Amino acid sequence: MRLAFMGSPAFSVPALQALHGAGHEIAMVYAQPPRPAGRGQRETPCPVHQAALELGLPVRTPARLRKDAAEHEAFAALDLDAAVVVAYGLILPKPMLDAPRRGCLNIHASLLPRWRGAAPIHAAVLAGDAETGITIMRMDEGLDTGPMLLREATPIGPRDTVVAVHDRLSEMGARLILRALEEDPPAVPQPEEGATYAPKLGKEDGRLDWTQPAGALDRRVRAMNPWPGAYTGWNGEMLRVISAAPEPGREAAPGTVLDDALLVACGGGTALRLARVQRAGRAAMDADAFLRGSPVPAGTVLG
């Protein structure tokens, strides 16, 4: 089939590689524009852009689409069978949605209608969902509201991190989009019952509120790393929490360190053991290594 591919982050790369490897003709790749990155703030292409260049595919990086008639016309001129959209980052206007013969197909990282929106994987881990998955849908003008073509689930284990779930879903999406293009399954409208929204994350979403139970804070740590990062206040600075696990606690003011090995009191008499932490501007390290250089005695209050 003659396709356009539209995506930006690393999550999208396996789908691009799978479509190319299956022999589909990728007429154009759309990606977010290069942005400053690293210490030198050099303009750096996003992962999909880099992957497309490695495959020898043409790339467009428009900064906006909604009111750009020239971009709409250029997209229509590609004469596409379909467009595959995976975490692209720009809203497609109706002229572009309607241009491909089979429409624009989206690989969405949740079991729709649960967790429509920008951060579905983080939301599923944070909420303690037992499972998540991939939905292939035909896009419409709503926010992840289009009819569904294929769905497949994967469990979320009690120690799964957002990175682990992300990687499983990325590979699953690559596999399912090939099936959707080959089988052309009937489109099924999404039910309205059970619809939830996963908004884009900000830095404040990583803050650990020690009044919450340890189980909820454990999920926040697993959901927020590497971005935006879970953190607490310590000694007048921000301390990132890379990994942690609930343990039996005792009644104490939330945020109080209960021993000399970073067991922290949480809401409801629960406790969270910090296993790996990172000071600002320093490398991440296991708690025992961190404590050798920066003791945190029992009775210290975090946050």
C-alpha positions in Angstrom: 0.0 0.0 0.0 1.0 3.6 -0.5 1.3 5.2 2.9 2.3 8.2 4.9 3.7 7.6 8.4 3.2 10.3 11.1 5.0 9.9 14.4 7.7 11.4 16.6 9.0 9.6 19.7 10.8 6.3 20.1 7.4 4.5 20.7 6.6 5.1 17.0 9.8 3.7 15.5 9.0 0.0 15.5 5.8 0.6 13.6 7.7 2.6 10.9 10.3 -0.1 10.6 7.6 -2.9 10.4 5.7 -1.1 7.6 8.9 -0.5 5.7 10.1 -4.1 6.2 6.7 -5.5 5.1 7.2 -3.8 1.7 4.6 -1.0 2.0 5.5 2.1 0.0 6.0 4.9 2.5 5.6 8.1 0.4 6.3 10.5 3.2 7.2 10.5 6.9 5.9 13.3 9.0 7.6 14.1 12.3 7.9 16.9 14.9 10.6 19.5 13.9 14.1 19.1 15.2 14.6 20.7 18.6 17.6 21.7 20.8 18.9 18.9 22.9 21.9 18.0 25.0 24.5 20.3 26.7 25.2 22.0 23.4 21.5 22.5 22.6 22.1 21.4 19.0 19.1 21.0 16.8 18.3 17.3 17.0 15.8 15.2 14.9 13.3 13.2 16.9 13.6 9.4 16.9 11.1 8.9 14.0 12.9 11.5 11.9 16.2 9.8 12.6 14.8 6.3 11.8 13.3 7.6 8.5 16.7 9.0 7.4 18.3 5.7 8.1 15.7 3.9 6.0 16.2 6.5 3.2 12.6 7.8 3.4 11.6 11.4 2.8 10.6 13.5 5.8 8.5 16.6 6.4 8.6 18.4 9.7 5.8 21.1 9.7 5.4 23.1 12.9 1.6 23.2 12.5 -1.1 21.7 10.3 -4.5 23.0 11.2 -4.6 26.2 9.2 -1.9 25.5 6.6 -3.7 25.0 3.3 -0.4 24.3 1.5 0.3 21.4 3.8 -3.2 20.0 3.3 -2.7 20.2 -0.5 0.8 18.6 -0.3 -0.7 15.8 1.8 -3.5 15.2 -0.6 -1.1 15.2 -3.5 0.7 12.1 -2.1 -2.3 10.1 -3.3 -2.3 7.7 -0.3 -4.1 4.5 0.4 -3.8 5.3 4.1 -1.8 7.3 6.7 -0.5 5.6 9.9 -0.4 7.9 12.9 1.5 7.0 16.1 2.1 9.6 18.8 2.7 12.3 16.2 2.0 15.3 18.4 0.0 17.5 16.0 -3.8 17.4 15.5 -4.8 16.4 11.9 -7.4 18.7 10.4 -10.4 17.3 8.5 -8.9 17.8 5.0 -6.0 15.6 5.9 -8.1 13.0 7.7 -10.3 12.7 4.6 -7.5 12.6 2.0 -6.3 8.9 2.1 -8.6 6.4 0.5 -8.8 4.2 3.7 -8.4 7.2 6.1 -5.9 7.8 8.8 -5.2 4.9 11.1 -4.0 5.5 14.6 -2.0 3.2 16.9 -3.3 4.2 20.4 -1.6 2.8 23.5 -4.7 1.9 25.5 -7.8 -0.2 25.4 -10.1 2.5 24.1 -12.3 4.2 25.3 -10.2 4.0 28.5 -7.4 6.5 28.6 -8.0 8.7 25.5 -5.4 11.5 25.4 -1.7 12.2 25.5 -0.4 9.9 28.3 -2.3 6.7 28.3 0.5 4.4 29.4 1.4 6.6 32.4 -2.3 6.8 33.4 -2.8 3.0 33.3 0.2 2.3 35.5 -0.7 5.2 37.9 -4.3 4.0 38.2 -3.2 0.4 39.0 -5.0 -1.0 36.0 -4.7 -4.8 35.7 -4.2 -4.5 31.9 -3.8 -2.1 29.1 -3.2 -2.7 25.4 -3.3 -1.3 21.8 -6.2 -0.1 19.9 -6.0 0.5 16.1 -8.7 3.0 15.2 -9.7 5.1 12.2 -9.3 8.7 13.2 -12.0 11.3 13.3 -12.1 14.9 14.4 -12.5 14.0 18.1 -9.8 13.2 20.6 -9.2 9.5 20.2 -12.9 8.9 19.5 -12.8 7.2 16.2 -14.1 3.7 15.4 -11.9 0.7 16.4 -10.4 -1.8 14.0 -8.4 -4.0 16.3 -7.6 -4.3 20.0 -5.2 -6.5 22.0 -4.5 -6.5 25.7 -1.4 -7.1 27.8 -1.4 -7.4 31.6 0.3 -4.8 33.9 2.3 -6.6 36.5 2.6 -5.4 40.1 6.2 -4.3 39.5 5.8 -3.1 35.9 7.3 0.3 35.1 6.0 2.6 32.5 9.1 1.8 30.4 8.4 -1.9 30.4 4.8 -1.4 29.4 5.8 1.2 26.8 8.2 -1.2 25.1 5.7 -4.1 25.0 3.0 -1.8 23.6 5.3 -0.3 21.0 6.1 -3.8 19.6 2.4 -4.8 19.8 1.3 -1.7 17.9 3.8 -2.5 15.1 2.4 -6.0 14.7 -1.3 -4.9 14.9 -1.0 -2.2 12.3 0.3 -4.7 9.7 -2.8 -6.9 10.5 -5.1 -3.9 10.2 -3.7 -3.0 6.7 -3.8 -6.5 5.5 -7.2 -7.6 6.9 -9.1 -4.4 6.6 -11.4 -5.4 9.6 -14.8 -3.7 10.0 -14.8 -0.5 12.1 -16.7 -0.7 15.4 -17.8 2.5 17.2 -16.3 3.1 20.6 -18.7 2.7 23.5 -19.2 5.8 25.6 -19.3 3.9 28.8 -15.9 3.6 30.4 -14.4 6.6 28.6 -11.5 8.2 30.5 -8.9 10.9 29.7 -5.2 10.9 30.2 -3.9 14.5 29.9 -0.4 15.5 29.0 2.0 15.2 32.0 3.9 18.1 33.6 6.7 18.2 36.1 4.3 18.7 39.0 2.8 15.2 38.3 6.0 13.7 39.6 5.7 15.2 43.1 5.3 12.6 45.8 2.6 13.5 48.3 3.5 11.5 51.4 -0.1 11.7 52.8 -1.1 9.1 50.1 -0.8 5.4 50.8 2.5 3.7 49.9 0.8 1.6 47.1 -0.3 4.8 45.3 3.1 6.4 45.7 4.8 3.2 44.4 2.6 3.4 41.3 3.5 7.1 40.8 7.2 6.2 41.0 6.8 3.4 38.4 4.6 5.6 36.2 6.6 8.8 36.2 10.1 7.6 35.4 11.9 8.6 33.3 9.5 11.5 32.5 8.6 13.7 34.3 10.3 11.9 37.2 9.1 11.2 40.7 10.6 13.5 43.3 10.5 14.7 46.9 12.1 17.5 48.8 15.2 16.7 50.9 17.7 18.9 52.6 16.6 22.0 50.7 16.9 20.3 47.3 14.9 18.0 45.0 15.6 14.3 45.3 14.4 12.1 42.5 13.1 8.7 43.4 13.9 6.2 40.6 12.5 3.1 42.2 10.8 2.1 45.4 8.6 -0.5 47.0 5.9 -0.6 49.7 6.8 -2.2 53.0 5.0 -2.5 56.3 5.0 0.8 58.2 3.8 2.3 61.4 1.9 5.4 62.5 4.1 8.4 61.9 3.8 11.8 60.3 3.8 11.3 56.5 7.2 11.9 55.0 9.1 11.0 58.1 12.1 8.7 57.5 11.5 5.7 59.8 15.0 4.1 59.8 18.5 4.8 58.5 17.8 3.0 55.1 15.2 5.3 53.5 12.0 3.8 54.7 9.5 6.7 54.5 6.1 6.9 56.4 3.1 7.4 54.1 -0.6 7.9 54.6 -2.6 5.3 56.4 0.2 3.9 58.4 2.0 2.5 55.3 5.6 3.0 54.3 7.7 3.2 51.1 11.3 2.0 50.8 13.3 4.2 48.5 15.6 1.8 46.5 17.2 4.1 44.0 17.5 7.9 44.1 19.2 10.8 42.3 20.3 14.2 43.5 20.1 17.1 41.1 23.1 17.2 38.7 24.3 13.8 40.0 24.1 10.2 38.7 21.3 7.9 39.9 22.5 5.4 42.6 21.2 2.7 44.8 20.0 3.8 48.2 22.9 2.2 50.1 25.5 3.9 47.9 23.6 7.2 48.3 23.5 6.9 52.0 27.2 6.3 52.4 27.8 9.8 51.0 24.6 11.5 52.2 23.2 10.0 55.4 19.4 10.5 55.9 18.9 9.6 59.6 15.6 8.4 61.0 13.4 11.3 61.9 14.3 13.3 58.8 11.1 14.7 57.1 11.0 14.6 53.3 8.9 16.8 51.1 
